[in-house]
């Protein structure tokens, strides 16, 4: 992954929307990061963002917990404005979330 992806993923937060295949416990989270701004390294520009989606196995999560999603992420696609990184051509180095009292997952960051 590029330096831009590594730097921008620190600010990558909050699932904006999700839809699920509940029967299998798989949940897809769509997201968009913040613009790269002054951290942009050519050929990336300040207005580019990391965006994409990640599929997470959300079954059996504990309530009120911080969850390491590295082993639960089953598929993903991240685009840095130029290159698309997927589960077939790259690895995640960070994926975490939190659960509420009902064990509902919110993805906090993926990169």
MIKEGU-95245 format. One record per atom (N, C-alpha, C): atom name; residue in three letters; x, y, z; residue number from 1. Coordinates in nm, 4 decimals. Layout:
residues N
+----+-----+----------+----------+----------+-----+
: at :  aa :       c1 :       c2 :       c3 :   i :
+----+-----+----------+----------+----------+-----+
: CA : ala :        X :        Y :        Z : NUM :
...
+----+-----+----------+----------+----------+-----+
//
This chain:
residues 111
+----+-----+----------+----------+----------+-----+
: at :  aa :       c1 :       c2 :       c3 :   i :
+----+-----+----------+----------+----------+-----+
:  N : unk :   0.0838 :  -0.1186 :   0.0000 :   1 :
: CA : unk :   0.0000 :   0.0000 :   0.0000 :   1 :
:  C : unk :   0.0875 :   0.1239 :   0.0000 :   1 :
:  N : unk :   0.0333 :   0.2293 :  -0.0477 :   2 :
: CA : unk :   0.1101 :   0.3527 :  -0.0539 :   2 :
:  C : unk :   0.1150 :   0.4216 :   0.0812 :   2 :
:  N : unk :   0.2073 :   0.5126 :   0.0938 :   3 :
: CA : unk :   0.2180 :   0.5912 :   0.2162 :   3 :
:  C : unk :   0.0895 :   0.6680 :   0.2416 :   3 :
:  N : unk :   0.0265 :   0.7147 :   0.1342 :   4 :
: CA : unk :  -0.0981 :   0.7904 :   0.1488 :   4 :
:  C : unk :  -0.2044 :   0.7049 :   0.2158 :   4 :
:  N : unk :  -0.2188 :   0.5794 :   0.1739 :   5 :
: CA : unk :  -0.3181 :   0.4912 :   0.2361 :   5 :
:  C : unk :  -0.2853 :   0.4745 :   0.3840 :   5 :
:  N : unk :  -0.1588 :   0.4473 :   0.4159 :   6 :
: CA : unk :  -0.1221 :   0.4268 :   0.5555 :   6 :
:  C : unk :  -0.1511 :   0.5513 :   0.6386 :   6 :
:  N : unk :  -0.1162 :   0.6680 :   0.5875 :   7 :
: CA : unk :  -0.1386 :   0.7917 :   0.6631 :   7 :
:  C : unk :  -0.2861 :   0.8259 :   0.6729 :   7 :
:  N : unk :  -0.3602 :   0.8068 :   0.5654 :   8 :
: CA : unk :  -0.5003 :   0.8479 :   0.5664 :   8 :
:  C : unk :  -0.5873 :   0.7542 :   0.6481 :   8 :
:  N : unk :  -0.5469 :   0.6298 :   0.6640 :   9 :
: CA : unk :  -0.6300 :   0.5356 :   0.7383 :   9 :
:  C : unk :  -0.6404 :   0.5717 :   0.8859 :   9 :
:  N : unk :  -0.5471 :   0.6510 :   0.9351 :  10 :
: CA : unk :  -0.5577 :   0.6949 :   1.0744 :  10 :
:  C : unk :  -0.6836 :   0.7771 :   1.0941 :  10 :
:  N : unk :  -0.7269 :   0.8486 :   0.9908 :  11 :
: CA : unk :  -0.8469 :   0.9304 :   1.0029 :  11 :
:  C : unk :  -0.9701 :   0.8632 :   0.9472 :  11 :
:  N : unk :  -0.9561 :   0.7407 :   0.8986 :  12 :
: CA : unk :  -1.0691 :   0.6709 :   0.8391 :  12 :
:  C : unk :  -1.1621 :   0.6222 :   0.9489 :  12 :
:  N : unk :  -1.2842 :   0.6717 :   0.9520 :  13 :
: CA : unk :  -1.3743 :   0.6379 :   1.0612 :  13 :
:  C : unk :  -1.5152 :   0.6141 :   1.0138 :  13 :
:  N : unk :  -1.5917 :   0.5585 :   1.1030 :  14 :
: CA : unk :  -1.7367 :   0.5546 :   1.0988 :  14 :
:  C : unk :  -1.7965 :   0.4912 :   0.9751 :  14 :
:  N : unk :  -1.8687 :   0.3883 :   0.9957 :  15 :
: CA : unk :  -1.9458 :   0.3306 :   0.8870 :  15 :
:  C : unk :  -2.0560 :   0.4288 :   0.8507 :  15 :
:  N : unk :  -2.0673 :   0.4606 :   0.7229 :  16 :
: CA : unk :  -2.1701 :   0.5543 :   0.6805 :  16 :
:  C : unk :  -2.3016 :   0.4818 :   0.6536 :  16 :
:  N : unk :  -2.2888 :   0.3578 :   0.6124 :  17 :
: CA : unk :  -2.4097 :   0.2812 :   0.5857 :  17 :
:  C : unk :  -2.3737 :   0.1332 :   0.5930 :  17 :
:  N : unk :  -2.4717 :   0.0493 :   0.6162 :  18 :
: CA : unk :  -2.4437 :  -0.0929 :   0.6103 :  18 :
:  C : unk :  -2.5672 :  -0.1680 :   0.5631 :  18 :
:  N : unk :  -2.5401 :  -0.2861 :   0.5078 :  19 :
: CA : unk :  -2.6469 :  -0.3786 :   0.4739 :  19 :
:  C : unk :  -2.5927 :  -0.5169 :   0.5007 :  19 :
:  N : unk :  -2.6804 :  -0.6080 :   0.5341 :  20 :
: CA : unk :  -2.6320 :  -0.7359 :   0.5843 :  20 :
:  C : unk :  -2.6988 :  -0.8552 :   0.5189 :  20 :
:  N : unk :  -2.6256 :  -0.9642 :   0.5174 :  21 :
: CA : unk :  -2.6785 :  -1.0956 :   0.4892 :  21 :
:  C : unk :  -2.6901 :  -1.1637 :   0.6238 :  21 :
:  N : unk :  -2.7900 :  -1.1308 :   0.7008 :  22 :
: CA : unk :  -2.8012 :  -1.1689 :   0.8408 :  22 :
:  C : unk :  -2.7929 :  -1.3185 :   0.8654 :  22 :
:  N : unk :  -2.8382 :  -1.3987 :   0.7724 :  23 :
: CA : unk :  -2.8381 :  -1.5426 :   0.7945 :  23 :
:  C : unk :  -2.6963 :  -1.5956 :   0.8159 :  23 :
:  N : unk :  -2.5969 :  -1.5302 :   0.7595 :  24 :
: CA : unk :  -2.4595 :  -1.5759 :   0.7734 :  24 :
:  C : unk :  -2.3772 :  -1.4877 :   0.8661 :  24 :
:  N : unk :  -2.4356 :  -1.3854 :   0.9227 :  25 :
: CA : unk :  -2.3623 :  -1.2960 :   1.0109 :  25 :
:  C : unk :  -2.2673 :  -1.2029 :   0.9383 :  25 :
:  N : unk :  -2.2771 :  -1.1957 :   0.8049 :  26 :
: CA : unk :  -2.1911 :  -1.1087 :   0.7258 :  26 :
:  C : unk :  -2.2549 :  -0.9708 :   0.7145 :  26 :
:  N : unk :  -2.1762 :  -0.8664 :   0.7425 :  27 :
: CA : unk :  -2.2248 :  -0.7296 :   0.7333 :  27 :
:  C : unk :  -2.1277 :  -0.6520 :   0.6454 :  27 :
:  N : unk :  -2.1800 :  -0.5755 :   0.5511 :  28 :
: CA : unk :  -2.0966 :  -0.4922 :   0.4651 :  28 :
:  C : unk :  -2.1062 :  -0.3485 :   0.5116 :  28 :
:  N : unk :  -1.9906 :  -0.2871 :   0.5357 :  29 :
: CA : unk :  -1.9834 :  -0.1480 :   0.5787 :  29 :
:  C : unk :  -1.9205 :  -0.0651 :   0.4679 :  29 :
:  N : unk :  -1.9879 :   0.0413 :   0.4274 :  30 :
: CA : unk :  -1.9357 :   0.1358 :   0.3290 :  30 :
:  C : unk :  -1.8808 :   0.2560 :   0.4036 :  30 :
:  N : unk :  -1.7739 :   0.3150 :   0.3524 :  31 :
: CA : unk :  -1.7155 :   0.4288 :   0.4213 :  31 :
:  C : unk :  -1.6355 :   0.5165 :   0.3264 :  31 :
:  N : unk :  -1.6044 :   0.6359 :   0.3721 :  32 :
: CA : unk :  -1.5146 :   0.7281 :   0.3022 :  32 :
:  C : unk :  -1.4319 :   0.8013 :   0.4072 :  32 :
:  N : unk :  -1.3040 :   0.8135 :   0.3815 :  33 :
: CA : unk :  -1.2144 :   0.8824 :   0.4736 :  33 :
:  C : unk :  -1.2160 :   1.0321 :   0.4511 :  33 :
:  N : unk :  -1.1286 :   1.0986 :   0.5208 :  34 :
: CA : unk :  -1.1131 :   1.2432 :   0.5068 :  34 :
:  C : unk :  -1.0182 :   1.2718 :   0.3911 :  34 :
:  N : unk :  -1.0297 :   1.3883 :   0.3283 :  35 :
: CA : unk :  -0.9339 :   1.4245 :   0.2216 :  35 :
:  C : unk :  -0.7900 :   1.4172 :   0.2726 :  35 :
:  N : unk :  -0.6970 :   1.3789 :   0.1857 :  36 :
: CA : unk :  -0.5570 :   1.3645 :   0.2241 :  36 :
:  C : unk :  -0.4949 :   1.4961 :   0.2684 :  36 :
:  N : unk :  -0.5391 :   1.6062 :   0.2109 :  37 :
: CA : unk :  -0.4877 :   1.7375 :   0.2508 :  37 :
:  C : unk :  -0.3377 :   1.7468 :   0.2327 :  37 :
:  N : unk :  -0.2693 :   1.8038 :   0.3305 :  38 :
: CA : unk :  -0.1252 :   1.8278 :   0.3200 :  38 :
:  C : unk :  -0.0431 :   1.6986 :   0.3248 :  38 :
:  N : unk :  -0.1047 :   1.5858 :   0.3601 :  39 :
: CA : unk :  -0.0338 :   1.4576 :   0.3623 :  39 :
:  C : unk :  -0.0288 :   1.3913 :   0.2251 :  39 :
:  N : unk :  -0.0954 :   1.4495 :   0.1256 :  40 :
: CA : unk :  -0.0983 :   1.3915 :  -0.0085 :  40 :
:  C : unk :   0.0417 :   1.3881 :  -0.0681 :  40 :
:  N : unk :   0.0741 :   1.2746 :  -0.1286 :  41 :
: CA : unk :   0.2020 :   1.2561 :  -0.1959 :  41 :
:  C : unk :   0.1710 :   1.2241 :  -0.3412 :  41 :
:  N : unk :   0.2320 :   1.2993 :  -0.4343 :  42 :
: CA : unk :   0.2067 :   1.2819 :  -0.5774 :  42 :
:  C : unk :   0.2204 :   1.1348 :  -0.6150 :  42 :
:  N : unk :   0.1326 :   1.0837 :  -0.6956 :  43 :
: CA : unk :   0.0344 :   1.1518 :  -0.7805 :  43 :
:  C : unk :  -0.1001 :   1.1788 :  -0.7116 :  43 :
:  N : unk :  -0.1111 :   1.1518 :  -0.5829 :  44 :
: CA : unk :  -0.2343 :   1.1807 :  -0.5095 :  44 :
:  C : unk :  -0.2468 :   1.3307 :  -0.4877 :  44 :
:  N : unk :  -0.3693 :   1.3778 :  -0.4736 :  45 :
: CA : unk :  -0.3937 :   1.5199 :  -0.4513 :  45 :
:  C : unk :  -0.4579 :   1.5410 :  -0.3150 :  45 :
:  N : unk :  -0.4581 :   1.6631 :  -0.2685 :  46 :
: CA : unk :  -0.5124 :   1.6969 :  -0.1371 :  46 :
:  C : unk :  -0.6603 :   1.6642 :  -0.1253 :  46 :
:  N : unk :  -0.7342 :   1.6677 :  -0.2359 :  47 :
: CA : unk :  -0.8788 :   1.6438 :  -0.2292 :  47 :
:  C : unk :  -0.9175 :   1.4959 :  -0.2385 :  47 :
:  N : unk :  -0.8224 :   1.4085 :  -0.2700 :  48 :
: CA : unk :  -0.8533 :   1.2650 :  -0.2786 :  48 :
:  C : unk :  -0.8799 :   1.2071 :  -0.1409 :  48 :
:  N : unk :  -0.9612 :   1.0996 :  -0.1371 :  49 :
: CA : unk :  -0.9936 :   1.0299 :  -0.0133 :  49 :
:  C : unk :  -0.9811 :   0.8796 :  -0.0346 :  49 :
:  N : unk :  -0.9633 :   0.8071 :   0.0736 :  50 :
: CA : unk :  -0.9737 :   0.6626 :   0.0690 :  50 :
:  C : unk :  -1.1200 :   0.6280 :   0.0908 :  50 :
:  N : unk :  -1.1736 :   0.5445 :   0.0038 :  51 :
: CA : unk :  -1.3128 :   0.5037 :   0.0201 :  51 :
:  C : unk :  -1.3241 :   0.3566 :  -0.0164 :  51 :
:  N : unk :  -1.4350 :   0.2969 :   0.0207 :  52 :
: CA : unk :  -1.4551 :   0.1569 :  -0.0119 :  52 :
:  C : unk :  -1.5523 :   0.0889 :   0.0804 :  52 :
:  N : unk :  -1.5348 :  -0.0417 :   0.0935 :  53 :
: CA : unk :  -1.6232 :  -0.1223 :   0.1764 :  53 :
:  C : unk :  -1.5450 :  -0.2394 :   0.2342 :  53 :
:  N : unk :  -1.6001 :  -0.2948 :   0.3406 :  54 :
: CA : unk :  -1.5432 :  -0.4139 :   0.4032 :  54 :
:  C : unk :  -1.6584 :  -0.5036 :   0.4484 :  54 :
:  N : unk :  -1.6438 :  -0.6343 :   0.4265 :  55 :
: CA : unk :  -1.7408 :  -0.7326 :   0.4731 :  55 :
:  C : unk :  -1.6833 :  -0.7960 :   0.5992 :  55 :
:  N : unk :  -1.7634 :  -0.7963 :   0.7055 :  56 :
: CA : unk :  -1.7191 :  -0.8458 :   0.8354 :  56 :
:  C : unk :  -1.8132 :  -0.9553 :   0.8834 :  56 :
:  N : unk :  -1.7567 :  -1.0617 :   0.9394 :  57 :
: CA : unk :  -1.8358 :  -1.1639 :   1.0064 :  57 :
:  C : unk :  -1.8696 :  -1.1088 :   1.1444 :  57 :
:  N : unk :  -1.9935 :  -1.0658 :   1.1631 :  58 :
: CA : unk :  -2.0338 :  -0.9997 :   1.2874 :  58 :
:  C : unk :  -2.1104 :  -1.0914 :   1.3821 :  58 :
:  N : unk :  -2.1062 :  -1.2206 :   1.3585 :  59 :
: CA : unk :  -2.1789 :  -1.3113 :   1.4471 :  59 :
:  C : unk :  -2.0995 :  -1.3391 :   1.5743 :  59 :
:  N : unk :  -2.1707 :  -1.3517 :   1.6859 :  60 :
: CA : unk :  -2.1099 :  -1.3884 :   1.8127 :  60 :
:  C : unk :  -2.0237 :  -1.2811 :   1.8776 :  60 :
:  N : unk :  -2.0491 :  -1.1544 :   1.8486 :  61 :
: CA : unk :  -1.9699 :  -1.0476 :   1.9089 :  61 :
:  C : unk :  -2.0156 :  -1.0197 :   2.0517 :  61 :
:  N : unk :  -1.9229 :  -0.9885 :   2.1420 :  62 :
: CA : unk :  -1.9595 :  -0.9571 :   2.2801 :  62 :
:  C : unk :  -2.0199 :  -0.8167 :   2.2888 :  62 :
:  N : unk :  -2.1053 :  -0.7910 :   2.3878 :  63 :
: CA : unk :  -2.1609 :  -0.6568 :   2.4056 :  63 :
:  C : unk :  -2.0570 :  -0.5617 :   2.4662 :  63 :
:  N : unk :  -2.0725 :  -0.4335 :   2.4359 :  64 :
: CA : unk :  -1.9890 :  -0.3269 :   2.4940 :  64 :
:  C : unk :  -1.8397 :  -0.3586 :   2.4874 :  64 :
:  N : unk :  -1.7911 :  -0.3869 :   2.3684 :  65 :
: CA : unk :  -1.6515 :  -0.4274 :   2.3543 :  65 :
:  C : unk :  -1.5836 :  -0.3553 :   2.2387 :  65 :
:  N : unk :  -1.4518 :  -0.3445 :   2.2500 :  66 :
: CA : unk :  -1.3676 :  -0.3045 :   2.1368 :  66 :
:  C : unk :  -1.3317 :  -0.4344 :   2.0670 :  66 :
:  N : unk :  -1.3494 :  -0.4398 :   1.9356 :  67 :
: CA : unk :  -1.3330 :  -0.5652 :   1.8625 :  67 :
:  C : unk :  -1.2246 :  -0.5508 :   1.7559 :  67 :
:  N : unk :  -1.1256 :  -0.6402 :   1.7592 :  68 :
: CA : unk :  -1.0256 :  -0.6479 :   1.6528 :  68 :
:  C : unk :  -1.0904 :  -0.7239 :   1.5371 :  68 :
:  N : unk :  -1.1061 :  -0.6586 :   1.4238 :  69 :
: CA : unk :  -1.1773 :  -0.7182 :   1.3114 :  69 :
:  C : unk :  -1.0843 :  -0.7834 :   1.2090 :  69 :
:  N : unk :  -0.9560 :  -0.7880 :   1.2364 :  70 :
: CA : unk :  -0.8613 :  -0.8432 :   1.1393 :  70 :
:  C : unk :  -0.8985 :  -0.9856 :   1.0983 :  70 :
:  N : unk :  -0.9373 :  -1.0685 :   1.1916 :  71 :
: CA : unk :  -0.9725 :  -1.2064 :   1.1570 :  71 :
:  C : unk :  -1.1181 :  -1.2184 :   1.1130 :  71 :
:  N : unk :  -1.1976 :  -1.1137 :   1.1320 :  72 :
: CA : unk :  -1.3379 :  -1.1171 :   1.0952 :  72 :
:  C : unk :  -1.3654 :  -1.0539 :   0.9590 :  72 :
:  N : unk :  -1.2699 :  -0.9798 :   0.9039 :  73 :
: CA : unk :  -1.2871 :  -0.9180 :   0.7722 :  73 :
:  C : unk :  -1.2709 :  -1.0268 :   0.6663 :  73 :
:  N : unk :  -1.3762 :  -1.0520 :   0.5902 :  74 :
: CA : unk :  -1.3731 :  -1.1596 :   0.4916 :  74 :
:  C : unk :  -1.3528 :  -1.1108 :   0.3492 :  74 :
:  N : unk :  -1.3801 :  -0.9833 :   0.3225 :  75 :
: CA : unk :  -1.3652 :  -0.9275 :   0.1885 :  75 :
:  C : unk :  -1.3588 :  -0.7758 :   0.2017 :  75 :
:  N : unk :  -1.2886 :  -0.7091 :   0.1121 :  76 :
: CA : unk :  -1.2817 :  -0.5631 :   0.1152 :  76 :
:  C : unk :  -1.2381 :  -0.5089 :  -0.0188 :  76 :
:  N : unk :  -1.2665 :  -0.3817 :  -0.0365 :  77 :
: CA : unk :  -1.2194 :  -0.3056 :  -0.1511 :  77 :
:  C : unk :  -1.1963 :  -0.1628 :  -0.1036 :  77 :
:  N : unk :  -1.0723 :  -0.1172 :  -0.1107 :  78 :
: CA : unk :  -1.0347 :   0.0182 :  -0.0712 :  78 :
:  C : unk :  -0.9725 :   0.0866 :  -0.1918 :  78 :
:  N : unk :  -1.0116 :   0.2094 :  -0.2183 :  79 :
: CA : unk :  -0.9544 :   0.2842 :  -0.3290 :  79 :
:  C : unk :  -0.8939 :   0.4119 :  -0.2745 :  79 :
:  N : unk :  -0.7695 :   0.4388 :  -0.3109 :  80 :
: CA : unk :  -0.7001 :   0.5583 :  -0.2627 :  80 :
:  C : unk :  -0.7104 :   0.6758 :  -0.3592 :  80 :
:  N : unk :  -0.7976 :   0.6658 :  -0.4584 :  81 :
: CA : unk :  -0.8119 :   0.7699 :  -0.5595 :  81 :
:  C : unk :  -0.7412 :   0.7323 :  -0.6883 :  81 :
:  N : unk :  -0.6507 :   0.6344 :  -0.6803 :  82 :
: CA : unk :  -0.5771 :   0.5887 :  -0.7979 :  82 :
:  C : unk :  -0.5805 :   0.4357 :  -0.8080 :  82 :
:  N : unk :  -0.5499 :   0.3690 :  -0.6982 :  83 :
: CA : unk :  -0.5385 :   0.2237 :  -0.6960 :  83 :
:  C : unk :  -0.6473 :   0.1634 :  -0.6087 :  83 :
:  N : unk :  -0.6996 :   0.0488 :  -0.6516 :  84 :
: CA : unk :  -0.7965 :  -0.0241 :  -0.5707 :  84 :
:  C : unk :  -0.7272 :  -0.1451 :  -0.5085 :  84 :
:  N : unk :  -0.7376 :  -0.1557 :  -0.3773 :  85 :
: CA : unk :  -0.6809 :  -0.2672 :  -0.3017 :  85 :
:  C : unk :  -0.7958 :  -0.3562 :  -0.2582 :  85 :
:  N : unk :  -0.7862 :  -0.4863 :  -0.2844 :  86 :
: CA : unk :  -0.8929 :  -0.5800 :  -0.2520 :  86 :
:  C : unk :  -0.8362 :  -0.6975 :  -0.1725 :  86 :
:  N : unk :  -0.9258 :  -0.7823 :  -0.1268 :  87 :
: CA : unk :  -0.8825 :  -0.9003 :  -0.0522 :  87 :
:  C : unk :  -0.8014 :  -0.9958 :  -0.1396 :  87 :
:  N : unk :  -0.8137 :  -0.9856 :  -0.2710 :  88 :
: CA : unk :  -0.7369 :  -1.0744 :  -0.3584 :  88 :
:  C : unk :  -0.5997 :  -1.0189 :  -0.3959 :  88 :
:  N : unk :  -0.5754 :  -0.8876 :  -0.3731 :  89 :
: CA : unk :  -0.4454 :  -0.8330 :  -0.4124 :  89 :
:  C : unk :  -0.3705 :  -0.7619 :  -0.2989 :  89 :
:  N : unk :  -0.4235 :  -0.7645 :  -0.1767 :  90 :
: CA : unk :  -0.3577 :  -0.6950 :  -0.0663 :  90 :
:  C : unk :  -0.4050 :  -0.7506 :   0.0676 :  90 :
:  N : unk :  -0.3438 :  -0.7022 :   0.1732 :  91 :
: CA : unk :  -0.3812 :  -0.7411 :   0.3094 :  91 :
:  C : unk :  -0.4201 :  -0.6173 :   0.3887 :  91 :
:  N : unk :  -0.5096 :  -0.6351 :   0.4840 :  92 :
: CA : unk :  -0.5407 :  -0.5266 :   0.5759 :  92 :
:  C : unk :  -0.4340 :  -0.5233 :   0.6836 :  92 :
:  N : unk :  -0.3978 :  -0.4059 :   0.7310 :  93 :
: CA : unk :  -0.3058 :  -0.3973 :   0.8432 :  93 :
:  C : unk :  -0.3749 :  -0.3446 :   0.9674 :  93 :
:  N : unk :  -0.5010 :  -0.3014 :   0.9520 :  94 :
: CA : unk :  -0.5756 :  -0.2484 :   1.0662 :  94 :
:  C : unk :  -0.7245 :  -0.2610 :   1.0370 :  94 :
:  N : unk :  -0.7995 :  -0.3113 :   1.1339 :  95 :
: CA : unk :  -0.9453 :  -0.3155 :   1.1243 :  95 :
:  C : unk :  -0.9994 :  -0.3312 :   1.2657 :  95 :
:  N : unk :  -1.0768 :  -0.2335 :   1.3104 :  96 :
: CA : unk :  -1.1330 :  -0.2415 :   1.4448 :  96 :
:  C : unk :  -1.2711 :  -0.1789 :   1.4498 :  96 :
:  N : unk :  -1.3437 :  -0.2163 :   1.5542 :  97 :
: CA : unk :  -1.4777 :  -0.1641 :   1.5738 :  97 :
:  C : unk :  -1.5176 :  -0.1722 :   1.7192 :  97 :
:  N : unk :  -1.6392 :  -0.1316 :   1.7465 :  98 :
: CA : unk :  -1.6935 :  -0.1391 :   1.8819 :  98 :
:  C : unk :  -1.8347 :  -0.1953 :   1.8739 :  98 :
:  N : unk :  -1.8796 :  -0.2534 :   1.9847 :  99 :
: CA : unk :  -2.0167 :  -0.3016 :   1.9915 :  99 :
:  C : unk :  -2.0906 :  -0.2268 :   2.1012 :  99 :
:  N : unk :  -2.2229 :  -0.2192 :   2.0846 : 100 :
: CA : unk :  -2.3053 :  -0.1570 :   2.1877 : 100 :
:  C : unk :  -2.3581 :  -0.2654 :   2.2817 : 100 :
:  N : unk :  -2.4506 :  -0.2293 :   2.3699 : 101 :
: CA : unk :  -2.5048 :  -0.3243 :   2.4680 : 101 :
:  C : unk :  -2.5767 :  -0.4423 :   2.4019 : 101 :
:  N : unk :  -2.6220 :  -0.4243 :   2.2772 : 102 :
: CA : unk :  -2.6906 :  -0.5302 :   2.2049 : 102 :
:  C : unk :  -2.5970 :  -0.6051 :   2.1102 : 102 :
:  N : unk :  -2.4677 :  -0.5828 :   2.1208 : 103 :
: CA : unk :  -2.3640 :  -0.6455 :   2.0353 : 103 :
:  C : unk :  -2.3712 :  -0.6002 :   1.8909 : 103 :
:  N : unk :  -2.4327 :  -0.4842 :   1.8642 : 104 :
: CA : unk :  -2.4365 :  -0.4305 :   1.7287 : 104 :
:  C : unk :  -2.3023 :  -0.3648 :   1.7012 : 104 :
:  N : unk :  -2.2403 :  -0.4029 :   1.5900 : 105 :
: CA : unk :  -2.1066 :  -0.3573 :   1.5558 : 105 :
:  C : unk :  -2.1071 :  -0.2240 :   1.4812 : 105 :
:  N : unk :  -2.0134 :  -0.1366 :   1.5176 : 106 :
: CA : unk :  -1.9819 :  -0.0159 :   1.4415 : 106 :
:  C : unk :  -1.8350 :  -0.0280 :   1.4036 : 106 :
:  N : unk :  -1.8051 :  -0.0214 :   1.2737 : 107 :
: CA : unk :  -1.6668 :  -0.0269 :   1.2283 : 107 :
:  C : unk :  -1.6062 :   0.1110 :   1.2486 : 107 :
:  N : unk :  -1.4943 :   0.1163 :   1.3213 : 108 :
: CA : unk :  -1.4289 :   0.2427 :   1.3533 : 108 :
:  C : unk :  -1.3181 :   0.2762 :   1.2545 : 108 :
:  N : unk :  -1.2517 :   0.1779 :   1.2012 : 109 :
: CA : unk :  -1.1423 :   0.2044 :   1.1082 : 109 :
:  C : unk :  -1.0982 :   0.0804 :   1.0359 : 109 :
:  N : unk :  -1.0617 :   0.0975 :   0.9089 : 110 :
: CA : unk :  -1.0122 :  -0.0126 :   0.8252 : 110 :
:  C : unk :  -0.8996 :   0.0433 :   0.7396 : 110 :
:  N : unk :  -0.7946 :  -0.0307 :   0.7262 : 111 :
: CA : unk :  -0.6859 :   0.0154 :   0.6396 : 111 :
:  C : unk :  -0.5933 :  -0.0967 :   0.6026 : 111 :
+----+-----+----------+----------+----------+-----+
//
